[in-house]
Amino acid sequence: MLTSIDGRSCIVTGASKGIGKGIARVFAAKGAKVMVVARGEADAKATVEEIRAAGGTAEMYLCDVSDWDQVRAMAAHTAETFGGIDILCANAGIFPQSKMVDMDPAEWDRVLGTNLKSTFLCVKACIPYFETAGKGRVVVTSSITGPVTGFPGWTHYGASKAGQLGFLKTAAMELSRYGTTINAVMPGNIMTEGLQDLGEDYLSTMAASIPLKRLGSVEDIAHAALFFASDEAGYITGQQVVVDGGQILPESLEALQEI
C-alpha cells in the first residue's frame, strides 16, 4: 500500500529537523527521490546521510524559502537533478514564542514569511514542472494552532497556519488544471527538537490533555502526508486532516477523567 511514490521526485522544505526530516525519511523509504531543502547545512547534510545509509535517495539544497529567487532556483535544481518535480511537501516553519505586547513587528514578518509566504512561493515555483508532467501533489504542513486552537505567544504562528488553509482552498482550484492536488496535514503536539525545548513540564501537561495520552511522532505526520502524496489519494484536493491523537476533542480536562 502507498508504494505509488516509488521513483518520484519530491521536495521537502524544512527537512533538516523535526516533522520535515520525518517526512523526508518516510518518503525516501517508499522509494521517492528526496530533495532535502533547509537553511542549515550541517543538519541538512546529516539528514541526507541518514537517508542514504538506509538505502534511500536524497540530495540537499540550501535555501531561504521566503526568498523568491532562491525558491525558483531550488525548484529548477531539483527538476534538473531528479528529472522533474512530482511532489512538494511545503513544511518549512518557525515558531518563536512572543506575546503581542513584546513582539517586534519584524518577528511577525519573519514568521509569516517563513511559514505562509514560502508556501505560496514553493507552490508557484513548482507549477511549470507540474504542468509539464500533467500531474503533481502538494502537501502543506499546517497545524491545529491557529485554525482550531490558540496558545499565548503564537499569534503570528497561528495566523500563518490558518492562512495556509485559506490559501489551500483556492490553490486547489487553480492547480486542478495541471492535474495537481493540494492538501494539508494539521499536526497537534509532535515530539520534535523544537518541542523538547519547551521543557518537561510542558510535555507532560500536553500528553495528559491528549486522549491517546502521548505526543505524536514525526512518523505519524509523515504517513498522513504520504497518503496525500499517493495515487490512492488522487481524487482528494483542497482538504485537511487533523493528526493530533484526539487533542482537540475534549471540551475540558475533566472530560478526559471520564474516560
N, C-alpha and C positions, 0 to 999 in steps of 0.2 A: 504493500500500500504506500501511496505517496512517493513513488520512485520516479515520477514523471519529470523531475528536475534534473535527472542524470544528464550530464554533459552540457547543461545550460550555463550561460554567463550570468553572474549575479554580483551586483554591487551591494555592499552593506556599509552604510555610513556609521560612524561612531563604533567601529568594530574592534577597537583595541581593548575594550574593557566591557564588563557588565553584560547587559542584555545583548548588545551588538556582537560581542565576542561569542556569546552563546548561539546566536543566530548563525554567525559565520561557521562555527564548528558543526552545527547540526546540518546546515545546508551542504557543507563540504562532505560530510559523512554520507549524504544521499547522492553524491556524485556531481554536485554543482562546482563550477569553476568560480571561485570567490575572489573578488577584489576587496581587500580589507582597506577601508578608507578611514583615515584618522588624522589628527594633528600631531600626536606624539610618536616619534619614530621608534623609540625603544619598545614601547608596548605593542605597536603595530607589527614590528618585526617578530616579537615573541609570539603573537597570535598566528602569524604566517608559519613560523617554525613548528608550532604545536599542531596546526592543521596538516602540514606536510608530514610530520612524524607519524600521524595517524593514517597516512596514506591518501590524504586529500590533495586537491589542487588549489593553491592560493598565491596571490601576489598582493603587494601593498602599494598604496598611493597616498602621499601626504597632501592634505587638502583642508583649507578653511571653507567649510560648506556654506558659509554665509556670503562668500565672495563669488560672483557670477563667473568671472573669467577663470578662476580656479576650478569651479564645478564643471564648466564646459570642457576644460582641458582634461579633467578627470574622466568624464564620460567618453571623450574621444580616445583617451589612452586605454580605457577598458575595452572599448569596441575593437581597437587595433590589436590588443593583446589576446583577447578571447574570441575574436571573430564576430562581435556583435554584443548587444545587451538584451537579455531576456527578462531579467528580474531586477527590480530595485527595491531594496529594503531601506527606507528612509527612517533611520533610527537615531541619528545624532541628537543629543540633547544634554543640557546642563541644568542644574537646579540649585544654585546658590540660595541660601535662606536669608531673606532680609524683609523685615516688616516695612510697610509703606512709609511710615514716618522716618525711617532711617535709610531708605533705599535711594541710592544715587540714580537719577534718570538714565545715566549711561548703562547701569546694570540692567535696567528694563530693556533697553535697546539690544544689549548683548544677548539676553535670554531669548527675546523674540527673534533675533537674527539667527541664532544657532538652532532654535527649536522649530520655528514656524517658517521664516523666510527660506531656510535651507530646504524645507520640504518642497516648496514651490520651485526653487532653483533646480533641485536634483530631478524632479519630475520633468520640468521643461527641457533640461539638457538631454534627457533620455528619449524624448518624443521622436526625434528623427530616426533613431535606431528601432523603436517600436514600429514606426511607420514602414520602414524598410522590411522588417520581419513580418508585418501584418498581425502581430500579436505581442503581448507583454503582460507582465504582472508588476504591480506596485503594492508593497505592504508598508504601511505607516505605523510607527510605534507612537501611539498617543499615551493616555493614562486615564485612570479613574479620577485623578486630581485635576480639577478644572471642569470637565464635562459632567461629573457626577458629585464629587466631594470637594472639600476645600481644607486647607491647612494654613494656619498663620505663618507668614513669611514667604508664601509661594504664590502671591497674586500674579507675578509675571509668568511663572511656570504654568499655573492653572490657565491663564489666558492663552498661552501658546498652545497648550494641549487641546483646549476647547476649539481654538482656531483651526487646528489641524482637521478636526471633524467637520467644521464648516467648509473648509477647502475641499474635503473629500467628496462632498455631495455633487458639487458642480464639476469637479475634476473627473468624476466617474462618467458623466455625460460627455464631456469633451474628449476623453480618452477612448470612448467606445468606438469612435470612427477608425481607430488604429487597432481594433481587436484587443484592447488592453483593459484589464480590470485594475481597480484600486480599492483596497480595503484596509482597515486598521485593527490592530490589537490594542487593548486598553489594560495594561498591567495594573495590578494592585501593588502591594508591597513585596518586592522581589529582592532576594538576598544578593546584593552586589557590593562592590567595593565602596561605592558611594553611601549605601545604606548602612554599612558597618561603621562608617564614620559618625553616625548619629548616636551611637552608644548602646550599651546592652539594655539599659532601662527602656529605651525607645523600642528596641527589637522585641523584648519580652512583652511589653504592653501591646504592641501591634499584633503579635502572634495570638495573644489572649483574646483579641477582638475579632479574630477570623474564625468562622465556623469550622474550617478544616484544621484549625489550631497550629498552623505553620505558615511561615512566609514562603512565597513561591520561589522556584529556582529559575535560572535563566533558560533552562531547557523547557520549562513549562510555557514560556512565551515563544521560544523558538519553534516549538511544534505547532502552535497556533499559526504562526507566520508561515510555516512550511505548508500547512493546509491551504492558506490563501494563495500561495505561490504555485500550487499544483494544478495539473489539468483537471483533477477532480472538482476543483472549485471554480471551474471555468464559467459558470453561469451566476456567479455571485460578484456583485460590484457595488461600491458605494456604501458598504456595510461596516459595522464594527462589532467586535466581540470582547466582552469583559473577561479577563483571566485574573481572578483575584481570590480564589478559594472561598468565595461567598462573602467577602468582606463588606460589600455594600448592602447586604440583605437585612441584617438585624436593625430594628428601629432603635435599639438601645443595648447596652451591655447586659442589662437584666434579661433581655430576650435570650441571650446565649446561656444563661443559667437555667433556662427551662429545657434545654436540650437533653 
